[in-house]
């Protein structure tokens, strides 16, 4: 309880009036209501004092309701900010993952391009080798054919035909010169009994005169 006091100059003849006025002030101060707890004088905040002076409990209730709404709005904003932060972090993680995949894809693309260039070089070399083989193939085929047994047998047959033709020409000339001479007409006639005679399949040609029996 705060007691208000006043200072007065004491004058002669004013003692009685001063005592009466002091008694009134003490009575007035004793009749003042006690300040509620929480104020500056008794504990209440200045806001409550102002609201109480403006409208009493209804104004306080309305202000508290508004404050509650503001707090809810702030909590909502905080939640939205937190969600936005989480979404941003997730987006950054996805972006980092995409960048990692992009780096891998670029590396794979680089390797694929390298393989493609190498394959192009190999294909070009294969085409060159094919063209060279085509150019060399006829000569190689002829060389292989000349080295084959079939070609050699053909040469022998050709030599035999040539020899037989020369023999017949010489025989015709001999008969023209010696019409009465007895000469075997076709010494190249194949007789069945000749198959019984042993003979090597491959024999060197020998046109020398055989010894007399």
DOLOLO-70345 format. One record per residue (C-alpha): chain; x, y, z; residue number from 1. Coordinates in Angstrom, 1 decimal. Example, Ala and Ser with C-alpha at 12.3 -4.5 7.8 and 13.67 -1.06 7.14 Angstrom:
BEGIN
<atom><mol>A</mol><u>12.3</u><v>-4.5</v><w>7.8</w><seq>1</seq></atom>
<atom><mol>A</mol><u>13.7</u><v>-1.1</v><w>7.1</w><seq>2</seq></atom>
***
This chain:
BEGIN
<atom><mol>A</mol><u>0.0</u><v>0.0</v><w>0.0</w><seq>1</seq></atom>
<atom><mol>A</mol><u>1.4</u><v>3.4</v><w>-1.0</w><seq>2</seq></atom>
<atom><mol>A</mol><u>0.8</u><v>6.2</v><w>1.2</w><seq>3</seq></atom>
<atom><mol>A</mol><u>0.7</u><v>9.6</v><w>-0.3</w><seq>4</seq></atom>
<atom><mol>A</mol><u>2.2</u><v>12.4</v><w>1.7</w><seq>5</seq></atom>
<atom><mol>A</mol><u>2.6</u><v>16.0</v><w>1.1</w><seq>6</seq></atom>
<atom><mol>A</mol><u>5.0</u><v>18.4</v><w>2.5</w><seq>7</seq></atom>
<atom><mol>A</mol><u>3.6</u><v>21.6</v><w>4.0</w><seq>8</seq></atom>
<atom><mol>A</mol><u>5.3</u><v>24.5</v><w>5.6</w><seq>9</seq></atom>
<atom><mol>A</mol><u>4.2</u><v>24.7</v><w>9.2</w><seq>10</seq></atom>
<atom><mol>A</mol><u>2.8</u><v>28.0</v><w>10.1</w><seq>11</seq></atom>
<atom><mol>A</mol><u>1.5</u><v>29.3</v><w>13.3</w><seq>12</seq></atom>
<atom><mol>A</mol><u>-2.3</u><v>29.0</v><w>13.5</w><seq>13</seq></atom>
<atom><mol>A</mol><u>-2.4</u><v>26.4</v><w>10.8</w><seq>14</seq></atom>
<atom><mol>A</mol><u>-1.8</u><v>23.3</v><w>13.0</w><seq>15</seq></atom>
<atom><mol>A</mol><u>-5.4</u><v>22.4</v><w>13.4</w><seq>16</seq></atom>
<atom><mol>A</mol><u>-6.2</u><v>22.8</v><w>9.7</w><seq>17</seq></atom>
<atom><mol>A</mol><u>-3.1</u><v>20.8</v><w>8.8</w><seq>18</seq></atom>
<atom><mol>A</mol><u>-4.0</u><v>18.0</v><w>11.1</w><seq>19</seq></atom>
<atom><mol>A</mol><u>-7.5</u><v>17.8</v><w>9.5</w><seq>20</seq></atom>
<atom><mol>A</mol><u>-6.2</u><v>17.8</v><w>6.0</w><seq>21</seq></atom>
<atom><mol>A</mol><u>-3.7</u><v>15.1</v><w>6.8</w><seq>22</seq></atom>
<atom><mol>A</mol><u>-6.4</u><v>12.9</v><w>8.3</w><seq>23</seq></atom>
<atom><mol>A</mol><u>-8.4</u><v>13.3</v><w>5.1</w><seq>24</seq></atom>
<atom><mol>A</mol><u>-5.5</u><v>12.3</v><w>2.9</w><seq>25</seq></atom>
<atom><mol>A</mol><u>-4.8</u><v>9.2</v><w>5.0</w><seq>26</seq></atom>
<atom><mol>A</mol><u>-8.5</u><v>8.2</v><w>4.8</w><seq>27</seq></atom>
<atom><mol>A</mol><u>-8.5</u><v>8.7</v><w>1.0</w><seq>28</seq></atom>
<atom><mol>A</mol><u>-5.4</u><v>6.7</v><w>0.6</w><seq>29</seq></atom>
<atom><mol>A</mol><u>-6.8</u><v>3.9</v><w>2.7</w><seq>30</seq></atom>
<atom><mol>A</mol><u>-10.0</u><v>3.8</v><w>0.5</w><seq>31</seq></atom>
<atom><mol>A</mol><u>-8.0</u><v>3.3</v><w>-2.8</w><seq>32</seq></atom>
<atom><mol>A</mol><u>-8.3</u><v>-0.2</v><w>-4.3</w><seq>33</seq></atom>
<atom><mol>A</mol><u>-5.2</u><v>-2.5</v><w>-4.2</w><seq>34</seq></atom>
<atom><mol>A</mol><u>-3.4</u><v>-2.9</v><w>-7.6</w><seq>35</seq></atom>
<atom><mol>A</mol><u>-3.8</u><v>-6.4</v><w>-9.1</w><seq>36</seq></atom>
<atom><mol>A</mol><u>-0.8</u><v>-8.7</v><w>-9.1</w><seq>37</seq></atom>
<atom><mol>A</mol><u>1.4</u><v>-8.3</v><w>-12.2</w><seq>38</seq></atom>
<atom><mol>A</mol><u>1.1</u><v>-4.5</v><w>-12.6</w><seq>39</seq></atom>
<atom><mol>A</mol><u>4.0</u><v>-2.1</v><w>-12.2</w><seq>40</seq></atom>
<atom><mol>A</mol><u>2.6</u><v>-1.2</v><w>-8.9</w><seq>41</seq></atom>
<atom><mol>A</mol><u>1.1</u><v>-4.6</v><w>-8.1</w><seq>42</seq></atom>
<atom><mol>A</mol><u>2.3</u><v>-6.9</v><w>-11.0</w><seq>43</seq></atom>
<atom><mol>A</mol><u>-0.2</u><v>-6.1</v><w>-13.9</w><seq>44</seq></atom>
<atom><mol>A</mol><u>1.2</u><v>-5.2</v><w>-17.3</w><seq>45</seq></atom>
<atom><mol>A</mol><u>0.7</u><v>-1.8</v><w>-18.9</w><seq>46</seq></atom>
<atom><mol>A</mol><u>-1.3</u><v>-3.5</v><w>-21.7</w><seq>47</seq></atom>
<atom><mol>A</mol><u>-3.8</u><v>-4.9</v><w>-19.2</w><seq>48</seq></atom>
<atom><mol>A</mol><u>-4.1</u><v>-1.6</v><w>-17.5</w><seq>49</seq></atom>
<atom><mol>A</mol><u>-4.7</u><v>0.2</v><w>-20.9</w><seq>50</seq></atom>
<atom><mol>A</mol><u>-7.2</u><v>-2.5</v><w>-22.0</w><seq>51</seq></atom>
<atom><mol>A</mol><u>-9.0</u><v>-2.3</v><w>-18.6</w><seq>52</seq></atom>
<atom><mol>A</mol><u>-9.2</u><v>1.5</v><w>-19.0</w><seq>53</seq></atom>
<atom><mol>A</mol><u>-10.5</u><v>1.1</v><w>-22.6</w><seq>54</seq></atom>
<atom><mol>A</mol><u>-13.2</u><v>-1.5</v><w>-22.1</w><seq>55</seq></atom>
<atom><mol>A</mol><u>-12.7</u><v>-3.9</v><w>-19.3</w><seq>56</seq></atom>
<atom><mol>A</mol><u>-12.8</u><v>-7.7</v><w>-19.5</w><seq>57</seq></atom>
<atom><mol>A</mol><u>-14.4</u><v>-7.8</v><w>-23.0</w><seq>58</seq></atom>
<atom><mol>A</mol><u>-11.5</u><v>-5.8</v><w>-24.5</w><seq>59</seq></atom>
<atom><mol>A</mol><u>-9.1</u><v>-8.1</v><w>-22.8</w><seq>60</seq></atom>
<atom><mol>A</mol><u>-10.8</u><v>-11.2</v><w>-24.1</w><seq>61</seq></atom>
<atom><mol>A</mol><u>-10.9</u><v>-9.8</v><w>-27.6</w><seq>62</seq></atom>
<atom><mol>A</mol><u>-7.2</u><v>-8.8</v><w>-27.5</w><seq>63</seq></atom>
<atom><mol>A</mol><u>-6.3</u><v>-12.3</v><w>-26.2</w><seq>64</seq></atom>
<atom><mol>A</mol><u>-8.3</u><v>-13.9</v><w>-29.0</w><seq>65</seq></atom>
<atom><mol>A</mol><u>-6.5</u><v>-11.7</v><w>-31.5</w><seq>66</seq></atom>
<atom><mol>A</mol><u>-3.2</u><v>-12.6</v><w>-30.0</w><seq>67</seq></atom>
<atom><mol>A</mol><u>-4.1</u><v>-16.3</v><w>-30.1</w><seq>68</seq></atom>
<atom><mol>A</mol><u>-5.0</u><v>-15.9</v><w>-33.8</w><seq>69</seq></atom>
<atom><mol>A</mol><u>-1.7</u><v>-14.2</v><w>-34.4</w><seq>70</seq></atom>
<atom><mol>A</mol><u>0.2</u><v>-17.0</v><w>-32.6</w><seq>71</seq></atom>
<atom><mol>A</mol><u>-1.6</u><v>-19.6</v><w>-34.7</w><seq>72</seq></atom>
<atom><mol>A</mol><u>-0.8</u><v>-17.7</v><w>-37.9</w><seq>73</seq></atom>
<atom><mol>A</mol><u>2.8</u><v>-17.5</v><w>-36.8</w><seq>74</seq></atom>
<atom><mol>A</mol><u>2.9</u><v>-21.3</v><w>-36.1</w><seq>75</seq></atom>
<atom><mol>A</mol><u>1.3</u><v>-21.9</v><w>-39.5</w><seq>76</seq></atom>
<atom><mol>A</mol><u>3.9</u><v>-19.7</v><w>-41.2</w><seq>77</seq></atom>
<atom><mol>A</mol><u>6.7</u><v>-21.5</v><w>-39.3</w><seq>78</seq></atom>
<atom><mol>A</mol><u>5.3</u><v>-24.9</v><w>-40.4</w><seq>79</seq></atom>
<atom><mol>A</mol><u>5.1</u><v>-23.7</v><w>-44.0</w><seq>80</seq></atom>
<atom><mol>A</mol><u>8.6</u><v>-22.4</v><w>-43.8</w><seq>81</seq></atom>
<atom><mol>A</mol><u>9.8</u><v>-25.7</v><w>-42.3</w><seq>82</seq></atom>
<atom><mol>A</mol><u>8.0</u><v>-27.6</v><w>-45.1</w><seq>83</seq></atom>
<atom><mol>A</mol><u>9.5</u><v>-25.3</v><w>-47.7</w><seq>84</seq></atom>
<atom><mol>A</mol><u>12.9</u><v>-25.8</v><w>-46.2</w><seq>85</seq></atom>
<atom><mol>A</mol><u>12.5</u><v>-29.6</v><w>-46.3</w><seq>86</seq></atom>
<atom><mol>A</mol><u>11.3</u><v>-29.4</v><w>-49.9</w><seq>87</seq></atom>
<atom><mol>A</mol><u>14.2</u><v>-27.3</v><w>-50.8</w><seq>88</seq></atom>
<atom><mol>A</mol><u>16.6</u><v>-29.7</v><w>-49.2</w><seq>89</seq></atom>
<atom><mol>A</mol><u>14.9</u><v>-32.6</v><w>-51.1</w><seq>90</seq></atom>
<atom><mol>A</mol><u>15.2</u><v>-30.7</v><w>-54.3</w><seq>91</seq></atom>
<atom><mol>A</mol><u>18.9</u><v>-30.0</v><w>-53.7</w><seq>92</seq></atom>
<atom><mol>A</mol><u>19.5</u><v>-33.7</v><w>-53.1</w><seq>93</seq></atom>
<atom><mol>A</mol><u>17.6</u><v>-34.6</v><w>-56.2</w><seq>94</seq></atom>
<atom><mol>A</mol><u>19.6</u><v>-32.0</v><w>-58.1</w><seq>95</seq></atom>
<atom><mol>A</mol><u>22.8</u><v>-33.4</v><w>-56.8</w><seq>96</seq></atom>
<atom><mol>A</mol><u>21.7</u><v>-36.9</v><w>-57.8</w><seq>97</seq></atom>
<atom><mol>A</mol><u>20.7</u><v>-35.7</v><w>-61.3</w><seq>98</seq></atom>
<atom><mol>A</mol><u>24.1</u><v>-34.0</v><w>-61.7</w><seq>99</seq></atom>
<atom><mol>A</mol><u>25.8</u><v>-37.3</v><w>-60.7</w><seq>100</seq></atom>
<atom><mol>A</mol><u>23.7</u><v>-39.2</v><w>-63.2</w><seq>101</seq></atom>
<atom><mol>A</mol><u>24.4</u><v>-36.5</v><w>-65.8</w><seq>102</seq></atom>
<atom><mol>A</mol><u>28.2</u><v>-36.9</v><w>-65.1</w><seq>103</seq></atom>
<atom><mol>A</mol><u>27.9</u><v>-40.7</v><w>-65.5</w><seq>104</seq></atom>
<atom><mol>A</mol><u>25.9</u><v>-40.3</v><w>-68.7</w><seq>105</seq></atom>
<atom><mol>A</mol><u>28.5</u><v>-37.9</v><w>-70.1</w><seq>106</seq></atom>
<atom><mol>A</mol><u>31.2</u><v>-40.3</v><w>-69.3</w><seq>107</seq></atom>
<atom><mol>A</mol><u>29.3</u><v>-43.2</v><w>-71.0</w><seq>108</seq></atom>
<atom><mol>A</mol><u>28.7</u><v>-41.0</v><w>-74.0</w><seq>109</seq></atom>
<atom><mol>A</mol><u>32.4</u><v>-40.1</v><w>-74.2</w><seq>110</seq></atom>
<atom><mol>A</mol><u>33.3</u><v>-43.8</v><w>-74.0</w><seq>111</seq></atom>
<atom><mol>A</mol><u>30.7</u><v>-44.7</v><w>-76.6</w><seq>112</seq></atom>
<atom><mol>A</mol><u>32.0</u><v>-42.0</v><w>-79.0</w><seq>113</seq></atom>
<atom><mol>A</mol><u>35.5</u><v>-43.4</v><w>-78.5</w><seq>114</seq></atom>
<atom><mol>A</mol><u>34.3</u><v>-46.9</v><w>-79.3</w><seq>115</seq></atom>
<atom><mol>A</mol><u>32.5</u><v>-45.6</v><w>-82.3</w><seq>116</seq></atom>
<atom><mol>A</mol><u>35.6</u><v>-43.9</v><w>-83.6</w><seq>117</seq></atom>
<atom><mol>A</mol><u>37.6</u><v>-47.0</v><w>-83.1</w><seq>118</seq></atom>
<atom><mol>A</mol><u>35.0</u><v>-49.1</v><w>-84.8</w><seq>119</seq></atom>
<atom><mol>A</mol><u>35.0</u><v>-46.7</v><w>-87.7</w><seq>120</seq></atom>
<atom><mol>A</mol><u>38.8</u><v>-47.0</v><w>-88.0</w><seq>121</seq></atom>
<atom><mol>A</mol><u>38.5</u><v>-50.8</v><w>-87.9</w><seq>122</seq></atom>
<atom><mol>A</mol><u>35.8</u><v>-50.8</v><w>-90.5</w><seq>123</seq></atom>
<atom><mol>A</mol><u>37.9</u><v>-48.6</v><w>-92.8</w><seq>124</seq></atom>
<atom><mol>A</mol><u>40.9</u><v>-50.9</v><w>-92.4</w><seq>125</seq></atom>
<atom><mol>A</mol><u>38.7</u><v>-53.9</v><w>-93.1</w><seq>126</seq></atom>
<atom><mol>A</mol><u>37.4</u><v>-52.3</v><w>-96.3</w><seq>127</seq></atom>
<atom><mol>A</mol><u>41.0</u><v>-51.5</v><w>-97.3</w><seq>128</seq></atom>
<atom><mol>A</mol><u>42.0</u><v>-55.1</v><w>-96.6</w><seq>129</seq></atom>
<atom><mol>A</mol><u>39.0</u><v>-56.4</v><w>-98.6</w><seq>130</seq></atom>
<atom><mol>A</mol><u>39.9</u><v>-54.3</v><w>-101.6</w><seq>131</seq></atom>
<atom><mol>A</mol><u>43.5</u><v>-55.5</v><w>-101.4</w><seq>132</seq></atom>
<atom><mol>A</mol><u>42.4</u><v>-59.1</v><w>-101.1</w><seq>133</seq></atom>
<atom><mol>A</mol><u>40.1</u><v>-58.6</v><w>-104.1</w><seq>134</seq></atom>
<atom><mol>A</mol><u>43.0</u><v>-57.3</v><w>-106.1</w><seq>135</seq></atom>
<atom><mol>A</mol><u>45.3</u><v>-60.2</v><w>-105.1</w><seq>136</seq></atom>
<atom><mol>A</mol><u>42.6</u><v>-62.9</v><w>-105.3</w><seq>137</seq></atom>
<atom><mol>A</mol><u>42.9</u><v>-63.6</v><w>-109.0</w><seq>138</seq></atom>
<atom><mol>A</mol><u>46.6</u><v>-64.0</v><w>-108.9</w><seq>139</seq></atom>
<atom><mol>A</mol><u>46.4</u><v>-66.2</v><w>-105.8</w><seq>140</seq></atom>
<atom><mol>A</mol><u>43.6</u><v>-68.3</v><w>-107.4</w><seq>141</seq></atom>
<atom><mol>A</mol><u>45.7</u><v>-68.8</v><w>-110.5</w><seq>142</seq></atom>
<atom><mol>A</mol><u>48.8</u><v>-69.7</v><w>-108.5</w><seq>143</seq></atom>
<atom><mol>A</mol><u>46.8</u><v>-72.2</v><w>-106.4</w><seq>144</seq></atom>
<atom><mol>A</mol><u>45.2</u><v>-73.7</v><w>-109.6</w><seq>145</seq></atom>
<atom><mol>A</mol><u>48.6</u><v>-74.1</v><w>-111.2</w><seq>146</seq></atom>
<atom><mol>A</mol><u>49.9</u><v>-75.9</v><w>-108.2</w><seq>147</seq></atom>
<atom><mol>A</mol><u>46.9</u><v>-78.3</v><w>-108.1</w><seq>148</seq></atom>
<atom><mol>A</mol><u>47.0</u><v>-81.9</v><w>-109.3</w><seq>149</seq></atom>
<atom><mol>A</mol><u>44.2</u><v>-81.3</v><w>-111.7</w><seq>150</seq></atom>
<atom><mol>A</mol><u>46.1</u><v>-78.6</v><w>-113.5</w><seq>151</seq></atom>
<atom><mol>A</mol><u>49.2</u><v>-80.8</v><w>-113.8</w><seq>152</seq></atom>
<atom><mol>A</mol><u>47.1</u><v>-83.7</v><w>-115.1</w><seq>153</seq></atom>
<atom><mol>A</mol><u>45.6</u><v>-81.4</v><w>-117.6</w><seq>154</seq></atom>
<atom><mol>A</mol><u>49.0</u><v>-80.4</v><w>-118.8</w><seq>155</seq></atom>
<atom><mol>A</mol><u>49.9</u><v>-84.0</v><w>-119.2</w><seq>156</seq></atom>
<atom><mol>A</mol><u>46.8</u><v>-84.7</v><w>-121.2</w><seq>157</seq></atom>
<atom><mol>A</mol><u>47.5</u><v>-81.6</v><w>-123.3</w><seq>158</seq></atom>
<atom><mol>A</mol><u>51.0</u><v>-82.9</v><w>-123.9</w><seq>159</seq></atom>
<atom><mol>A</mol><u>49.7</u><v>-86.3</v><w>-124.9</w><seq>160</seq></atom>
<atom><mol>A</mol><u>47.2</u><v>-84.8</v><w>-127.3</w><seq>161</seq></atom>
<atom><mol>A</mol><u>49.9</u><v>-82.7</v><w>-128.8</w><seq>162</seq></atom>
<atom><mol>A</mol><u>52.2</u><v>-85.7</v><w>-129.1</w><seq>163</seq></atom>
<atom><mol>A</mol><u>49.5</u><v>-87.8</v><w>-130.7</w><seq>164</seq></atom>
<atom><mol>A</mol><u>48.7</u><v>-85.0</v><w>-133.2</w><seq>165</seq></atom>
<atom><mol>A</mol><u>52.3</u><v>-84.8</v><w>-134.1</w><seq>166</seq></atom>
<atom><mol>A</mol><u>52.5</u><v>-88.5</v><w>-134.5</w><seq>167</seq></atom>
<atom><mol>A</mol><u>49.5</u><v>-88.6</v><w>-136.8</w><seq>168</seq></atom>
<atom><mol>A</mol><u>51.0</u><v>-85.8</v><w>-139.0</w><seq>169</seq></atom>
<atom><mol>A</mol><u>54.3</u><v>-87.7</v><w>-139.2</w><seq>170</seq></atom>
<atom><mol>A</mol><u>52.5</u><v>-90.9</v><w>-140.0</w><seq>171</seq></atom>
<atom><mol>A</mol><u>50.6</u><v>-89.3</v><w>-142.8</w><seq>172</seq></atom>
<atom><mol>A</mol><u>53.8</u><v>-87.9</v><w>-144.3</w><seq>173</seq></atom>
<atom><mol>A</mol><u>55.5</u><v>-91.3</v><w>-144.0</w><seq>174</seq></atom>
<atom><mol>A</mol><u>52.7</u><v>-93.1</v><w>-145.8</w><seq>175</seq></atom>
<atom><mol>A</mol><u>52.8</u><v>-90.6</v><w>-148.5</w><seq>176</seq></atom>
<atom><mol>A</mol><u>56.4</u><v>-91.2</v><w>-149.0</w><seq>177</seq></atom>
<atom><mol>A</mol><u>56.3</u><v>-95.0</v><w>-148.4</w><seq>178</seq></atom>
<atom><mol>A</mol><u>52.9</u><v>-96.2</v><w>-149.4</w><seq>179</seq></atom>
<atom><mol>A</mol><u>53.8</u><v>-99.9</v><w>-149.2</w><seq>180</seq></atom>
<atom><mol>A</mol><u>55.3</u><v>-99.8</v><w>-145.7</w><seq>181</seq></atom>
<atom><mol>A</mol><u>53.4</u><v>-101.7</v><w>-142.9</w><seq>182</seq></atom>
<atom><mol>A</mol><u>52.9</u><v>-99.3</v><w>-140.0</w><seq>183</seq></atom>
<atom><mol>A</mol><u>50.4</u><v>-99.6</v><w>-137.1</w><seq>184</seq></atom>
<atom><mol>A</mol><u>47.8</u><v>-97.0</v><w>-137.7</w><seq>185</seq></atom>
<atom><mol>A</mol><u>46.9</u><v>-96.0</v><w>-134.2</w><seq>186</seq></atom>
<atom><mol>A</mol><u>49.5</u><v>-96.8</v><w>-131.6</w><seq>187</seq></atom>
<atom><mol>A</mol><u>47.3</u><v>-94.9</v><w>-129.1</w><seq>188</seq></atom>
<atom><mol>A</mol><u>44.4</u><v>-97.4</v><w>-129.3</w><seq>189</seq></atom>
<atom><mol>A</mol><u>43.5</u><v>-98.6</v><w>-125.8</w><seq>190</seq></atom>
<atom><mol>A</mol><u>43.4</u><v>-102.4</v><w>-125.6</w><seq>191</seq></atom>
<atom><mol>A</mol><u>41.7</u><v>-104.2</v><w>-122.7</w><seq>192</seq></atom>
<atom><mol>A</mol><u>44.8</u><v>-106.4</v><w>-122.0</w><seq>193</seq></atom>
<atom><mol>A</mol><u>46.8</u><v>-103.3</v><w>-121.4</w><seq>194</seq></atom>
<atom><mol>A</mol><u>44.9</u><v>-102.8</v><w>-118.1</w><seq>195</seq></atom>
<atom><mol>A</mol><u>46.5</u><v>-106.0</v><w>-116.7</w><seq>196</seq></atom>
<atom><mol>A</mol><u>50.0</u><v>-104.7</v><w>-117.1</w><seq>197</seq></atom>
<atom><mol>A</mol><u>51.4</u><v>-103.1</v><w>-113.9</w><seq>198</seq></atom>
<atom><mol>A</mol><u>52.1</u><v>-99.5</v><w>-114.3</w><seq>199</seq></atom>
<atom><mol>A</mol><u>52.7</u><v>-96.6</v><w>-112.0</w><seq>200</seq></atom>
<atom><mol>A</mol><u>50.0</u><v>-93.9</v><w>-112.2</w><seq>201</seq></atom>
<atom><mol>A</mol><u>52.6</u><v>-91.1</v><w>-112.2</w><seq>202</seq></atom>
<atom><mol>A</mol><u>55.5</u><v>-91.7</v><w>-114.5</w><seq>203</seq></atom>
<atom><mol>A</mol><u>58.0</u><v>-89.4</v><w>-116.0</w><seq>204</seq></atom>
<atom><mol>A</mol><u>57.7</u><v>-89.0</v><w>-119.8</w><seq>205</seq></atom>
<atom><mol>A</mol><u>60.5</u><v>-90.8</v><w>-121.6</w><seq>206</seq></atom>
<atom><mol>A</mol><u>60.8</u><v>-90.7</v><w>-125.3</w><seq>207</seq></atom>
<atom><mol>A</mol><u>64.1</u><v>-92.6</v><w>-125.5</w><seq>208</seq></atom>
<atom><mol>A</mol><u>64.5</u><v>-95.7</v><w>-127.7</w><seq>209</seq></atom>
<atom><mol>A</mol><u>63.7</u><v>-98.8</v><w>-125.5</w><seq>210</seq></atom>
<atom><mol>A</mol><u>66.3</u><v>-101.5</v><w>-125.5</w><seq>211</seq></atom>
<atom><mol>A</mol><u>65.9</u><v>-104.5</v><w>-127.8</w><seq>212</seq></atom>
<atom><mol>A</mol><u>64.6</u><v>-107.7</v><w>-126.2</w><seq>213</seq></atom>
***
